[in-house]
Amino acid sequence: MNILTAAREMALEADALRLLRDDLTVRAAVRALTDADLPAQALRLLVRLLPRGYVVPWLCQCAAGSELDETERDGLRLAEAWMRDRAEANRRAALAHAAGRHYVGAGALIAASAGWSEGFLLDADGNEVAPVAAHLMAVVAAGALLTLAMADDDFAGRCRALVAAGMPLLAPEDSP
């Protein structure tokens, strides 16, 4: 994936964009942002650069170790249910939860990540409208992770820890 395209899709800030080039490996791009003390920007880029199939399982793993209230846990449970059985009914249940919470909170964003990982966007009546754009799942997954990090007294430290946990899931160094 093109590094700068991914960065723009994730709406990274100008100071982060200035540090990135398309000839960087995915790991080098994320490291450039963490080394520049931009851990939240690094986390957002990392999520977009992860293999698509890794995002929701990793997000659920990160959230499982976090303090979530029961409503937030409901969103996590729906995403986990979809991971266990990728039936359309489970995807729609995750989307309904996210929409019912107005996409507010970690649980709603986790559920939206599962719901938007494949398939179609749905209208208010549950009718398919359009295929989900590839980057939308990464946007809401990053939002969920940033929401989890905001609950920590050390937001930047939590972002750094999440980046460190996700780095092994990125393509190896010799892959551009």
TIRO-2110 file (N, C-alpha, C; in Angstrom, 1 decimal):
// TIRO-2110
0.8, -1.2, 0.0, N, 1, A
0.0, 0.0, 0.0, CA, 1, A
0.9, 1.2, 0.0, C, 1, A
0.5, 2.2, -0.7, N, 2, A
1.2, 3.5, -0.8, CA, 2, A
1.1, 4.2, 0.6, C, 2, A
2.2, 4.5, 1.2, N, 3, A
2.3, 5.1, 2.5, CA, 3, A
1.5, 6.5, 2.6, C, 3, A
1.8, 7.4, 1.6, N, 4, A
1.2, 8.7, 1.7, CA, 4, A
-0.3, 8.6, 1.4, C, 4, A
-0.8, 7.7, 0.6, N, 5, A
-2.2, 7.5, 0.4, CA, 5, A
-2.9, 7.1, 1.7, C, 5, A
-2.2, 6.1, 2.3, N, 6, A
-2.8, 5.6, 3.6, CA, 6, A
-2.8, 6.7, 4.6, C, 6, A
-1.8, 7.5, 4.7, N, 7, A
-1.7, 8.6, 5.7, CA, 7, A
-2.8, 9.6, 5.4, C, 7, A
-3.1, 9.9, 4.2, N, 8, A
-4.1, 10.9, 3.8, CA, 8, A
-5.5, 10.3, 4.1, C, 8, A
-5.7, 9.0, 3.8, N, 9, A
-7.0, 8.3, 4.1, CA, 9, A
-7.3, 8.4, 5.6, C, 9, A
-6.2, 8.4, 6.4, N, 10, A
-6.4, 8.4, 7.9, CA, 10, A
-6.4, 9.8, 8.4, C, 10, A
-6.3, 10.8, 7.5, N, 11, A
-6.4, 12.2, 7.9, CA, 11, A
-5.3, 12.6, 8.9, C, 11, A
-4.0, 12.1, 8.6, N, 12, A
-2.9, 12.5, 9.5, CA, 12, A
-2.6, 13.9, 9.3, C, 12, A
-2.1, 14.5, 10.4, N, 13, A
-1.8, 16.0, 10.4, CA, 13, A
-0.6, 16.3, 9.5, C, 13, A
-0.5, 17.5, 9.1, N, 14, A
0.6, 18.0, 8.2, CA, 14, A
2.0, 17.7, 8.8, C, 14, A
2.2, 17.8, 10.1, N, 15, A
3.5, 17.5, 10.6, CA, 15, A
3.8, 16.0, 10.5, C, 15, A
2.9, 15.2, 10.5, N, 16, A
3.1, 13.7, 10.3, CA, 16, A
3.3, 13.5, 8.8, C, 16, A
2.5, 14.1, 8.0, N, 17, A
2.7, 13.8, 6.5, CA, 17, A
4.1, 14.3, 6.0, C, 17, A
4.6, 15.3, 6.6, N, 18, A
6.0, 15.8, 6.2, CA, 18, A
7.1, 14.7, 6.5, C, 18, A
6.8, 13.8, 7.4, N, 19, A
7.8, 12.8, 7.8, CA, 19, A
7.8, 11.6, 6.9, C, 19, A
6.7, 11.5, 6.1, N, 20, A
6.5, 10.2, 5.4, CA, 20, A
6.8, 10.3, 3.9, C, 20, A
7.3, 9.2, 3.4, N, 21, A
7.6, 9.1, 1.9, CA, 21, A
7.1, 7.7, 1.5, C, 21, A
6.8, 7.6, 0.2, N, 22, A
6.3, 6.3, -0.3, CA, 22, A
7.3, 5.3, -0.4, C, 22, A
8.6, 5.6, -0.3, N, 23, A
9.7, 4.6, -0.4, CA, 23, A
10.0, 4.0, 0.9, C, 23, A
9.3, 4.4, 2.0, N, 24, A
9.5, 3.8, 3.3, CA, 24, A
8.8, 2.5, 3.4, C, 24, A
9.4, 1.6, 4.2, N, 25, A
8.6, 0.4, 4.5, CA, 25, A
7.5, 0.7, 5.4, C, 25, A
6.5, -0.1, 5.6, N, 26, A
5.4, 0.2, 6.5, CA, 26, A
5.9, 0.4, 7.9, C, 26, A
6.8, -0.5, 8.3, N, 27, A
7.4, -0.4, 9.7, CA, 27, A
8.2, 0.9, 9.8, C, 27, A
9.0, 1.3, 8.8, N, 28, A
9.8, 2.5, 8.9, CA, 28, A
8.9, 3.7, 9.0, C, 28, A
7.8, 3.7, 8.3, N, 29, A
6.8, 4.8, 8.3, CA, 29, A
6.2, 5.0, 9.7, C, 29, A
5.8, 3.9, 10.3, N, 30, A
5.2, 4.0, 11.6, CA, 30, A
6.3, 4.4, 12.6, C, 30, A
7.5, 3.9, 12.5, N, 31, A
8.6, 4.3, 13.4, CA, 31, A
9.0, 5.8, 13.2, C, 31, A
8.9, 6.3, 12.0, N, 32, A
9.2, 7.7, 11.8, CA, 32, A
8.3, 8.6, 12.6, C, 32, A
7.0, 8.2, 12.7, N, 33, A
6.1, 9.0, 13.5, CA, 33, A
6.3, 8.8, 15.0, C, 33, A
6.6, 7.6, 15.4, N, 34, A
6.8, 7.4, 16.9, CA, 34, A
8.1, 8.1, 17.3, C, 34, A
9.1, 8.0, 16.4, N, 35, A
10.4, 8.7, 16.8, CA, 35, A
10.2, 10.2, 16.8, C, 35, A
9.3, 10.7, 16.1, N, 36, A
9.0, 12.2, 16.1, CA, 36, A
8.0, 12.6, 17.2, C, 36, A
7.8, 11.6, 18.1, N, 37, A
6.9, 11.9, 19.2, CA, 37, A
5.4, 12.2, 18.8, C, 37, A
5.0, 11.4, 17.8, N, 38, A
3.6, 11.5, 17.3, CA, 38, A
3.0, 10.2, 17.4, C, 38, A
2.9, 9.6, 18.6, N, 39, A
2.4, 8.2, 18.8, CA, 39, A
0.9, 8.0, 18.3, C, 39, A
0.1, 9.0, 18.5, N, 40, A
-1.3, 8.9, 18.1, CA, 40, A
-1.4, 8.8, 16.5, C, 40, A
-0.6, 9.6, 15.9, N, 41, A
-0.5, 9.6, 14.4, CA, 41, A
0.0, 8.3, 13.9, C, 41, A
1.0, 7.8, 14.6, N, 42, A
1.6, 6.5, 14.3, CA, 42, A
0.6, 5.4, 14.5, C, 42, A
-0.2, 5.4, 15.5, N, 43, A
-1.2, 4.4, 15.7, CA, 43, A
-2.2, 4.4, 14.6, C, 43, A
-2.7, 5.6, 14.2, N, 44, A
-3.6, 5.7, 13.1, CA, 44, A
-3.1, 5.1, 11.8, C, 44, A
-1.8, 5.4, 11.5, N, 45, A
-1.2, 4.9, 10.3, CA, 45, A
-1.0, 3.4, 10.4, C, 45, A
-0.6, 2.9, 11.5, N, 46, A
-0.4, 1.5, 11.7, CA, 46, A
-1.7, 0.7, 11.4, C, 46, A
-2.8, 1.2, 11.9, N, 47, A
-4.0, 0.5, 11.7, CA, 47, A
-4.4, 0.4, 10.2, C, 47, A
-4.1, 1.4, 9.5, N, 48, A
-4.4, 1.4, 8.1, CA, 48, A
-3.4, 0.5, 7.3, C, 48, A
-2.2, 0.4, 7.8, N, 49, A
-1.2, -0.4, 7.1, CA, 49, A
-1.3, -1.9, 7.5, C, 49, A
-2.0, -2.3, 8.5, N, 50, A
-2.1, -3.7, 8.9, CA, 50, A
-2.9, -4.4, 7.8, C, 50, A
-2.6, -5.7, 7.6, N, 51, A
-3.4, -6.5, 6.7, CA, 51, A
-4.8, -6.5, 7.2, C, 51, A
-5.8, -6.3, 6.3, N, 52, A
-7.2, -6.0, 6.6, CA, 52, A
-7.7, -7.1, 7.5, C, 52, A
-7.4, -8.3, 7.3, N, 53, A
-7.9, -9.4, 8.2, CA, 53, A
-7.4, -9.4, 9.6, C, 53, A
-6.4, -8.6, 9.9, N, 54, A
-5.8, -8.6, 11.2, CA, 54, A
-6.4, -7.5, 12.1, C, 54, A
-7.1, -6.5, 11.5, N, 55, A
-7.5, -5.3, 12.2, CA, 55, A
-8.5, -5.6, 13.3, C, 55, A
-9.6, -6.3, 13.0, N, 56, A
-10.6, -6.5, 14.0, CA, 56, A
-10.2, -7.4, 15.1, C, 56, A
-9.5, -8.6, 14.8, N, 57, A
-9.0, -9.4, 15.8, CA, 57, A
-8.0, -8.7, 16.8, C, 57, A
-7.1, -7.9, 16.2, N, 58, A
-6.2, -7.2, 17.0, CA, 58, A
-6.9, -6.1, 17.9, C, 58, A
-7.8, -5.4, 17.3, N, 59, A
-8.6, -4.4, 18.0, CA, 59, A
-9.3, -5.1, 19.2, C, 59, A
-9.9, -6.2, 19.0, N, 60, A
-10.6, -6.9, 20.0, CA, 60, A
-9.7, -7.4, 21.1, C, 60, A
-8.5, -7.8, 20.7, N, 61, A
-7.5, -8.2, 21.7, CA, 61, A
-7.1, -7.0, 22.6, C, 61, A
-6.9, -5.9, 21.9, N, 62, A
-6.5, -4.7, 22.7, CA, 62, A
-7.6, -4.2, 23.6, C, 62, A
-8.8, -4.3, 23.2, N, 63, A
-9.9, -3.9, 24.0, CA, 63, A
-10.2, -4.8, 25.1, C, 63, A
-10.0, -6.1, 24.9, N, 64, A
-10.3, -7.1, 25.9, CA, 64, A
-9.5, -6.8, 27.2, C, 64, A
-8.4, -6.2, 27.1, N, 65, A
-7.6, -5.9, 28.3, CA, 65, A
-7.8, -4.6, 28.9, C, 65, A
-8.8, -3.9, 28.4, N, 66, A
-9.1, -2.5, 28.8, CA, 66, A
-10.3, -2.5, 29.7, C, 66, A
-10.4, -1.5, 30.5, N, 67, A
-11.6, -1.3, 31.4, CA, 67, A
-12.7, -0.7, 30.5, C, 67, A
-13.8, -1.5, 30.3, N, 68, A
-14.9, -1.1, 29.6, CA, 68, A
-16.2, -1.3, 30.4, C, 68, A
-17.1, -0.3, 30.3, N, 69, A
-18.4, -0.5, 31.0, CA, 69, A
-19.2, -1.5, 30.2, C, 69, A
-20.3, -1.9, 30.7, N, 70, A
-21.1, -3.0, 30.1, CA, 70, A
-21.6, -2.7, 28.7, C, 70, A
-22.0, -1.5, 28.4, N, 71, A
-22.4, -1.1, 27.1, CA, 71, A
-21.2, -1.2, 26.1, C, 71, A
-20.1, -0.8, 26.5, N, 72, A
-18.9, -0.9, 25.7, CA, 72, A
-18.5, -2.3, 25.4, C, 72, A
-18.7, -3.2, 26.5, N, 73, A
-18.4, -4.6, 26.3, CA, 73, A
-19.4, -5.3, 25.4, C, 73, A
-20.6, -4.7, 25.3, N, 74, A
-21.6, -5.3, 24.3, CA, 74, A
-21.0, -5.1, 22.9, C, 74, A
-20.5, -4.0, 22.6, N, 75, A
-19.9, -3.8, 21.3, CA, 75, A
-18.7, -4.7, 21.0, C, 75, A
-17.9, -4.9, 22.0, N, 76, A
-16.8, -5.9, 21.9, CA, 76, A
-17.3, -7.3, 21.7, C, 76, A
-18.3, -7.7, 22.4, N, 77, A
-18.9, -9.0, 22.3, CA, 77, A
-19.5, -9.2, 20.9, C, 77, A
-20.1, -8.2, 20.3, N, 78, A
-20.7, -8.3, 19.0, CA, 78, A
-19.6, -8.5, 17.9, C, 78, A
-18.5, -7.8, 18.1, N, 79, A
-17.4, -7.9, 17.2, CA, 79, A
-16.7, -9.3, 17.3, C, 79, A
-16.6, -9.8, 18.5, N, 80, A
-16.0, -11.1, 18.7, CA, 80, A
-17.0, -12.2, 18.2, C, 80, A
-18.3, -12.0, 18.3, N, 81, A
-19.2, -12.9, 17.7, CA, 81, A
-19.1, -13.0, 16.2, C, 81, A
-18.9, -11.8, 15.6, N, 82, A
-18.7, -11.8, 14.1, CA, 82, A
-17.4, -12.5, 13.8, C, 82, A
-16.3, -12.3, 14.6, N, 83, A
-15.1, -13.0, 14.3, CA, 83, A
-15.2, -14.5, 14.3, C, 83, A
-16.0, -15.0, 15.3, N, 84, A
-16.2, -16.4, 15.4, CA, 84, A
-17.0, -17.0, 14.3, C, 84, A
-18.0, -16.2, 13.9, N, 85, A
-19.0, -16.7, 12.8, CA, 85, A
-19.3, -15.5, 11.9, C, 85, A
-18.6, -15.4, 10.8, N, 86, A
-18.8, -14.3, 9.9, CA, 86, A
-20.1, -14.3, 9.1, C, 86, A
-21.1, -14.6, 9.8, N, 87, A
-22.4, -14.6, 9.2, CA, 87, A
-22.9, -13.1, 9.0, C, 87, A
-23.7, -12.9, 8.0, N, 88, A
-24.2, -11.6, 7.7, CA, 88, A
-25.0, -11.1, 8.9, C, 88, A
-25.7, -12.0, 9.6, N, 89, A
-26.6, -11.6, 10.7, CA, 89, A
-25.7, -11.0, 11.8, C, 89, A
-24.5, -11.6, 12.0, N, 90, A
-23.6, -11.1, 13.1, CA, 90, A
-23.0, -9.7, 12.7, C, 90, A
-22.7, -9.6, 11.4, N, 91, A
-22.2, -8.3, 10.9, CA, 91, A
-23.2, -7.2, 11.1, C, 91, A
-24.4, -7.5, 10.7, N, 92, A
-25.5, -6.5, 10.9, CA, 92, A
-25.8, -6.2, 12.3, C, 92, A
-25.7, -7.2, 13.2, N, 93, A
-25.9, -6.9, 14.6, CA, 93, A
-24.9, -6.0, 15.2, C, 93, A
-23.6, -6.1, 14.7, N, 94, A
-22.6, -5.2, 15.1, CA, 94, A
-22.8, -3.8, 14.6, C, 94, A
-23.3, -3.7, 13.3, N, 95, A
-23.6, -2.4, 12.8, CA, 95, A
-24.8, -1.8, 13.5, C, 95, A
-25.8, -2.6, 13.8, N, 96, A
-26.9, -2.0, 14.5, CA, 96, A
-26.5, -1.5, 15.9, C, 96, A
-25.7, -2.2, 16.6, N, 97, A
-25.2, -1.7, 17.9, CA, 97, A
-24.4, -0.3, 17.7, C, 97, A
-23.6, -0.3, 16.7, N, 98, A
-22.8, 0.9, 16.5, CA, 98, A
-23.7, 2.1, 16.1, C, 98, A
-24.7, 1.9, 15.3, N, 99, A
-25.6, 2.9, 14.9, CA, 99, A
-26.5, 3.3, 16.1, C, 99, A
-26.9, 2.4, 16.9, N, 100, A
-27.7, 2.6, 18.0, CA, 100, A
-27.0, 3.5, 19.1, C, 100, A
-25.7, 3.4, 19.1, N, 101, A
-24.9, 4.2, 20.0, CA, 101, A
-24.4, 5.5, 19.3, C, 101, A
-24.8, 5.7, 18.1, N, 102, A
-24.4, 6.9, 17.3, CA, 102, A
-22.9, 6.9, 17.1, C, 102, A
-22.3, 5.7, 17.0, N, 103, A
-20.9, 5.6, 16.8, CA, 103, A
-20.0, 6.3, 17.8, C, 103, A
-20.6, 6.4, 19.0, N, 104, A
-19.9, 7.0, 20.1, CA, 104, A
-19.4, 6.0, 21.2, C, 104, A
-18.1, 6.1, 21.5, N, 105, A
-17.6, 5.2, 22.5, CA, 105, A
-16.8, 4.0, 21.9, C, 105, A
-15.9, 3.5, 22.6, N, 106, A
-15.0, 2.4, 22.1, CA, 106, A
-15.8, 1.2, 21.7, C, 106, A
-16.8, 0.8, 22.4, N, 107, A
-17.6, -0.4, 22.0, CA, 107, A
-18.4, -0.2, 20.7, C, 107, A
-18.9, 1.0, 20.5, N, 108, A
-19.6, 1.3, 19.2, CA, 108, A
-18.6, 1.2, 18.1, C, 108, A
-17.5, 1.8, 18.3, N, 109, A
-16.5, 1.9, 17.2, CA, 109, A
-15.9, 0.5, 16.9, C, 109, A
-15.7, -0.3, 18.0, N, 110, A
-15.3, -1.7, 17.8, CA, 110, A
-16.3, -2.5, 17.0, C, 110, A
-17.5, -2.3, 17.3, N, 111, A
-18.6, -3.0, 16.6, CA, 111, A
-18.7, -2.5, 15.1, C, 111, A
-18.5, -1.2, 14.9, N, 112, A
-18.5, -0.7, 13.6, CA, 112, A
-17.3, -1.2, 12.8, C, 112, A
-16.2, -1.4, 13.4, N, 113, A
-15.0, -2.0, 12.7, CA, 113, A
-15.4, -3.3, 12.2, C, 113, A
-16.0, -4.2, 13.0, N, 114, A
-16.4, -5.5, 12.5, CA, 114, A
-17.4, -5.4, 11.4, C, 114, A
-18.4, -4.5, 11.6, N, 115, A
-19.4, -4.4, 10.6, CA, 115, A
-19.0, -3.8, 9.3, C, 115, A
-17.9, -3.0, 9.3, N, 116, A
-17.4, -2.4, 8.1, CA, 116, A
-16.2, -3.1, 7.6, C, 116, A
-15.9, -4.3, 8.1, N, 117, A
-14.7, -5.0, 7.6, CA, 117, A
-14.9, -5.6, 6.3, C, 117, A
-16.2, -5.8, 5.9, N, 118, A
-16.5, -6.4, 4.6, CA, 118, A
-18.0, -6.0, 4.4, C, 118, A
-18.5, -6.4, 3.2, N, 119, A
-19.9, -6.2, 2.9, CA, 119, A
-20.3, -4.8, 2.5, C, 119, A
-21.5, -4.4, 2.8, N, 120, A
-22.1, -3.1, 2.3, CA, 120, A
-22.5, -2.2, 3.4, C, 120, A
-22.4, -0.9, 3.2, N, 121, A
-23.0, 0.0, 4.1, CA, 121, A
-24.5, -0.2, 4.0, C, 121, A
-25.2, 0.1, 5.1, N, 122, A
-26.6, -0.1, 5.2, CA, 122, A
-27.3, 1.2, 5.5, C, 122, A
-28.5, 1.4, 4.9, N, 123, A
-29.3, 2.5, 5.3, CA, 123, A
-30.1, 2.3, 6.6, C, 123, A
-30.9, 3.2, 7.0, N, 124, A
-31.6, 3.1, 8.3, CA, 124, A
-32.6, 1.9, 8.3, C, 124, A
-33.0, 1.5, 7.2, N, 125, A
-33.9, 0.3, 7.1, CA, 125, A
-33.2, -1.0, 6.9, C, 125, A
-31.8, -1.0, 6.9, N, 126, A
-31.1, -2.2, 6.8, CA, 126, A
-30.8, -2.6, 5.3, C, 126, A
-31.1, -1.7, 4.4, N, 127, A
-30.9, -2.1, 3.0, CA, 127, A
-29.5, -1.7, 2.6, C, 127, A
-28.9, -2.6, 1.7, N, 128, A
-27.5, -2.3, 1.3, CA, 128, A
-27.5, -1.1, 0.4, C, 128, A
-26.5, -0.2, 0.6, N, 129, A
-26.4, 1.0, -0.1, CA, 129, A
-25.2, 1.0, -1.0, C, 129, A
-24.1, 0.7, -0.5, N, 130, A
-22.8, 0.7, -1.3, CA, 130, A
-21.8, -0.1, -0.6, C, 130, A
-20.8, -0.6, -1.3, N, 131, A
-19.7, -1.4, -0.7, CA, 131, A
-19.0, -0.5, 0.3, C, 131, A
-18.5, -1.0, 1.4, N, 132, A
-17.8, -0.3, 2.4, CA, 132, A
-16.4, 0.1, 1.8, C, 132, A
-16.0, 1.3, 1.8, N, 133, A
-14.7, 1.8, 1.3, CA, 133, A
-13.7, 1.1, 2.2, C, 133, A
-12.6, 0.7, 1.6, N, 134, A
-11.6, -0.1, 2.4, CA, 134, A
-11.0, 0.6, 3.6, C, 134, A
-10.9, 1.9, 3.5, N, 135, A
-10.2, 2.6, 4.6, CA, 135, A
-11.2, 2.9, 5.8, C, 135, A
-12.5, 2.8, 5.6, N, 136, A
-13.4, 3.1, 6.7, CA, 136, A
-13.2, 2.3, 7.9, C, 136, A
-13.0, 1.0, 7.7, N, 137, A
-12.8, 0.1, 8.8, CA, 137, A
-11.6, 0.6, 9.6, C, 137, A
-10.5, 0.9, 9.0, N, 138, A
-9.3, 1.4, 9.7, CA, 138, A
-9.6, 2.7, 10.4, C, 138, A
-10.4, 3.6, 9.8, N, 139, A
-10.7, 4.9, 10.5, CA, 139, A
-11.4, 4.6, 11.8, C, 139, A
-12.4, 3.8, 11.8, N, 140, A
-13.2, 3.5, 13.0, CA, 140, A
-12.4, 2.7, 14.0, C, 140, A
-11.6, 1.7, 13.5, N, 141, A
-10.7, 0.9, 14.4, CA, 141, A
-9.7, 1.8, 15.1, C, 141, A
-9.1, 2.8, 14.4, N, 142, A
-8.2, 3.7, 15.0, CA, 142, A
-8.9, 4.6, 16.0, C, 142, A
-10.1, 5.0, 15.7, N, 143, A
-10.9, 5.8, 16.6, CA, 143, A
-11.2, 5.0, 17.9, C, 143, A
-11.5, 3.7, 17.8, N, 144, A
-11.7, 2.9, 18.9, CA, 144, A
-10.4, 2.8, 19.8, C, 144, A
-9.3, 2.6, 19.1, N, 145, A
-8.0, 2.5, 19.9, CA, 145, A
-7.7, 3.8, 20.5, C, 145, A
-7.9, 4.9, 19.8, N, 146, A
-7.6, 6.3, 20.4, CA, 146, A
-8.5, 6.5, 21.6, C, 146, A
-9.8, 6.1, 21.5, N, 147, A
-10.7, 6.2, 22.6, CA, 147, A
-10.3, 5.4, 23.8, C, 147, A
-9.8, 4.2, 23.6, N, 148, A
-9.2, 3.4, 24.7, CA, 148, A
-8.0, 4.1, 25.3, C, 148, A
-7.2, 4.7, 24.5, N, 149, A
-6.0, 5.3, 25.0, CA, 149, A
-6.3, 6.6, 25.8, C, 149, A
-7.4, 7.3, 25.4, N, 150, A
-7.8, 8.5, 26.1, CA, 150, A
-8.2, 8.2, 27.6, C, 150, A
-8.6, 6.9, 27.8, N, 151, A
-9.0, 6.5, 29.2, CA, 151, A
-7.8, 6.4, 30.1, C, 151, A
-6.7, 6.3, 29.5, N, 152, A
-5.4, 6.1, 30.3, CA, 152, A
-4.9, 7.5, 30.7, C, 152, A
-4.3, 7.5, 31.9, N, 153, A
-3.7, 8.8, 32.4, CA, 153, A
-2.6, 9.3, 31.5, C, 153, A
-1.9, 8.3, 30.8, N, 154, A
-0.8, 8.7, 29.9, CA, 154, A
-1.2, 8.3, 28.5, C, 154, A
-2.0, 9.2, 27.8, N, 155, A
-2.5, 9.0, 26.5, CA, 155, A
-1.3, 8.6, 25.5, C, 155, A
-0.3, 9.4, 25.5, N, 156, A
0.8, 9.2, 24.5, CA, 156, A
1.5, 7.8, 24.8, C, 156, A
1.7, 7.5, 26.1, N, 157, A
2.3, 6.3, 26.5, CA, 157, A
1.4, 5.1, 26.1, C, 157, A
0.1, 5.2, 26.2, N, 158, A
-0.8, 4.1, 25.8, CA, 158, A
-0.8, 4.0, 24.3, C, 158, A
-0.7, 5.1, 23.6, N, 159, A
-0.6, 5.0, 22.1, CA, 159, A
0.7, 4.3, 21.7, C, 159, A
1.8, 4.6, 22.4, N, 160, A
3.1, 4.0, 22.1, CA, 160, A
3.0, 2.5, 22.4, C, 160, A
2.3, 2.1, 23.5, N, 161, A
2.2, 0.7, 23.8, CA, 161, A
1.4, 0.0, 22.7, C, 161, A
0.3, 0.6, 22.3, N, 162, A
-0.5, 0.0, 21.2, CA, 162, A
0.3, -0.2, 19.9, C, 162, A
1.1, 0.9, 19.6, N, 163, A
1.9, 0.8, 18.4, CA, 163, A
2.9, -0.4, 18.5, C, 163, A
3.5, -0.5, 19.7, N, 164, A
4.5, -1.6, 19.9, CA, 164, A
3.8, -2.9, 19.8, C, 164, A
2.6, -3.0, 20.3, N, 165, A
1.8, -4.3, 20.2, CA, 165, A
1.5, -4.6, 18.7, C, 165, A
1.2, -3.6, 17.9, N, 166, A
0.8, -3.9, 16.6, CA, 166, A
1.9, -4.0, 15.6, C, 166, A
3.1, -3.5, 15.9, N, 167, A
4.2, -3.6, 14.9, CA, 167, A
4.5, -5.0, 14.4, C, 167, A
4.5, -6.0, 15.3, N, 168, A
4.8, -7.4, 14.7, CA, 168, A
3.8, -7.9, 13.7, C, 168, A
2.6, -7.2, 13.6, N, 169, A
1.6, -7.6, 12.7, CA, 169, A
1.8, -7.0, 11.3, C, 169, A
2.7, -6.0, 11.2, N, 170, A
2.9, -5.3, 9.9, CA, 170, A
3.8, -6.2, 9.1, C, 170, A
3.9, -5.9, 7.8, N, 171, A
4.7, -6.6, 6.8, CA, 171, A
6.2, -6.5, 7.3, C, 171, A
7.0, -7.6, 7.0, N, 172, A
8.4, -7.5, 7.4, CA, 172, A
9.1, -6.3, 6.8, C, 172, A
10.3, -6.0, 7.3, N, 173, A
11.1, -4.8, 6.9, CA, 173, A
11.4, -4.8, 5.4, C, 173, A
11.6, -6.0, 4.8, N, 174, A
12.0, -6.0, 3.4, CA, 174, A
10.9, -5.9, 2.5, C, 174, A
9.7, -5.7, 3.0, N, 175, A
8.5, -5.4, 2.1, CA, 175, A
8.2, -3.9, 2.1, C, 175, A
8.2, -3.4, 0.9, N, 176, A
7.9, -1.9, 0.8, CA, 176, A
6.5, -1.6, 1.1, C, 176, A
END
